């Protein structure tokens, strides 16, 4: 499968900074919010281009936005697509400022 090339910063939107993603970074796994229409090949190419690391695995998940009660009825938070990226042994990505 050949991925349609998109600019890397249009595929990777931002890193996820949480306790869970920080704990995964010890195992060489990093979590990013990605574009909803990005596929695993595009995510891998974008991470390798931006951070200059070798990506060994990409897992993706779609998170549905929570339902919110507002003054005007019900609303919904934005849906997110996340990618958990595993980098090669001995390589790291400095997204937490360590």
N, C-alpha and C positions, 0 to 999 in steps of 0.2 A: 504494500500500500504506500503510495507516495502522498506525502502531506503537502497541502498548499502552503507556501511560505508566507507567513505573516510576520510583521515586526515583533521582536521578542517582547518588548514592553507592552504590546497590545495583547499578548497571550498571558503573561504573568502580571497580575494586577498589584498584589501586595503579599507580604508574608503574614502568616497567622501567628500572633504573639499571645500565647496562653501557656498555662502550666503543662498541659498535655503535650503541646508541640515542643516545648522546651525539654521535656523528658525524652521525647523521641529523638531529639538532636544528639543525645548521647549515643544512640544506636546508628547514627548516620542518616536519619530520616528527617526531612524538613517539609513543613506544610505551607502551602501557598494558596491564596484565592486566585483563581484563573478565570479567563473568559468563558462564558457559558457554552460557546460553540467550539472551544478548543478540544482537540483530541490528544491522546497520550503521546503520539509521535511529535506533534507540535510543541507540547509541554516539555518533552525531553530535549528537543532542539533549542528551545528558548532558554532553559536552565543552563545547558552547556555553553550557550553563547554568552549569556549574561555573567555567569559566575566562573566560567572556565574550569569546570569539573566534569568528571565522567559519571553519567547517570546510569545506574544498573537496573532500576525498576521505577515504575510510575503507577500509583493507585489513585483513582479518582472517585469522588463521591459528590452527589448533589444534595445540598441541605435546603430543605423547604423553609421559607420564612415563617416565623411564628405569627399566629393570629393575634391582633392587638385590638383592644377595645378603645375607641376614641369617643369624643363628644358627639360625633356625627354618625356613630354606628360602629361597624367593624372595619378594620383595615388589616394590612399584612405587611410584615417586614420583607425586605428584599431577599429573594432566593439567591443562594450562593453555590458555586461549583468550586470544590477544593481539590487539590492534588497533594498527595503525600509522595515525595520524591526521595528515593534511596540513592545515595552517592557511593562511589567506589570506596573500598577499604582504604583508610588512611587519608581521605580527603574530607574537607569540611567547608561549610558555607557560613560566613560570619553575619547572621541576620539578627543576633541578639546582642551584638556589641561586646562579645567576649574577647 
